[in-house]
Amino acid sequence: MCTLESYKIDLKALTAAETTVEYDLDDQFFEALDGAQLEHGALHVSVSIRKMAGFFEFQFHTTGTVVISCDRCLDDMDQPIETDNQLLVKLGDTYSEDDDAVTVDENEGILDVSWFIYEFVMLAIPIKHVHAPGKCNSVMTQKLEELSGAVRSGEEEAETTDPRWEILKNLKV
């Protein structure tokens, strides 16, 4: 069982100007996250933390693959992921997430990066994800072609059998 405690970074305990943390994510990471849409994957995440005056700069570099369903045949497929992301973190009165920075409660001083990593991975997945040509499930592809052909032939029949449209077209000057 994966515990998300290792993804909590104590900002007050960081003494060096730059710190690097490495994570290897697997299926257990995705299972441990509540509400995660991804369930399978193998990713390596390198987090570089630079302590600056008044804030922390996090640089995330993520590489690996996740398993998602193909939009065309619905079979699982491996989607390669490689992304670089930045997150600015500062200490403040209460926890908040703004557009450009995350504020962590100064009394607590702990930032959980697990959900940020997950969101960065989700943003790296293309909107359209399909297998390479010829790799889709052949049975599903054949059925899709049959059904889309039936829809097209039905539309063509509807166009040729309704004479009212032809009369209206003749009225245009």
N, C-alpha and C positions, 0 to 999 in steps of 0.2 A: 504494500500500500504506500503510495506516494504521500508525503506530508508537505503541505505548503509552507511550513515554518521556515524551511531553508530559503524561501524566496523573500523573506522579510529582512530588510537591510536597516541596521541601526545607524542612522546618520550621525548621531552624536558620538558614536564610537569610532568613526573614521578619523584616523590621525594623519595618514599620508595624504599628500596633495593629489595623488592619483592612485586609484585602487581598481583592480580588475577581478570580476567574479565570473565564473564559468558555470553553465548549467547544461545538462544533457536531458532533453525532454523525451519522454516516451508515452505510450498509451496511458500509463498510470497518472501522468500529469493531467491529461485531458479528462480522465475520469474524476480526479480530485476537484476539478473546477465545476461548480454548480452552474448549470445553464449553458455549458459549452456545446457548440454545434459540432465541433470537430471531436472525433473519438479516437483516431489513430494517427500516429506520426512518429518520426524520429528526427529531432532537431537538436542542433548545438547552438547555444546562445552565449555570446560573450558580452558582458556588461562592463564598460569602462566608466568609472565614476571620478569626475574631477571636482575637487573641493575648491570653490572660488569664494570671493568675498561676498557673503550674503546669500549664496545659493549653491546648489550642486548641479553639475551638468552630467547627465547620464547618456552614454552612447551605447545603443544596442546593435549588435551585429548577429543576425540569425541566418543559419544555413541548414538545409536538410530537406526532408520531404514530408508531406502530409497526405493522408488518404481521403479522397473526396469522391462523390459520385459523378459520373459523366452526365452531362446535360442531355446527351443524345440517346445513349443506351441504358443509362442508370446503373451500370456496373461500376464497381470501385476502380479508381485509378490513382496513381501516384502523381502528386503535383509538387514539382520542385519549388523550394522557397529559398530566396536569398534577399535579405532586406537589411537596410541600415536605418535606424530611427534615433531620434534625439528626444530627451525629456528634461525639462528644467524643473528643479525641485527647490523649494525654499521652506524655511521654518517660519511658523506664524502662530496665531492664536488658536485657529481651528483648522480641521482638514477641509480642503476644497480643491476642486479641479477646474481651473480656468482654461481658456483656449490656448494660452501659451505657457502656463506653468501649473505645477501642483504644489499646494501648500500643505505641509504636514504639521500637526500639532507639536509645538515646541516642547511641551512637557513629555510627550511620548517619544517623538523623534524617530519613529519606525515607519518605513515605507515598504509596503507589500508590492513587489514588482510582478507577481504572477499574472494578474489580470492584464497589466500593460503588455507583457510579452504575448499573451494570447491575442489581444487586440491587434498588435503589430503583425502577427502571423495572419490573422483574418484579413487584414488590409492588403497583404501581399498576394492573396489568392485572386487570380483574374476573375472578372465577372462571368465570362464564358469559359467553361472548362470542359473540353472534350478530348477524347483519345486522339492520338495521331491517326492520320488516314489509314484505314484498313485494320485498325486495332479494336474497333468497337465490336460489341457482341453482334455476330452476324444474324442471329435469329431476330433480335430486337430491331436491327437496322432494316431487315427485310419486311418485318411487320409495319414499321414506320413508313416505309416507301409505299406499301400496299394501301395503308389508310390515307396517306396524303394524296395518293393518286385517285382514290375514291372521292375524296373531298373536291379535288380539282374537276373531275368529270361531272360531279353533281352541280357545281357552279356553272360549268359550260352549258349543261342542259337547261338550267334556269334562265340563262341569258337568251338562248335560242327559242325557248317555248313561250316567252311572254311577249306578245305582239304590241302591247301598249307602249312599250319603250320605243319601238320603231316608229310609231305614229308621232310620238312626242319629238323624236329626233328630226322628223320632217318639218315640224313647226319652226325650228330654228332658222333664222335668216342669215 
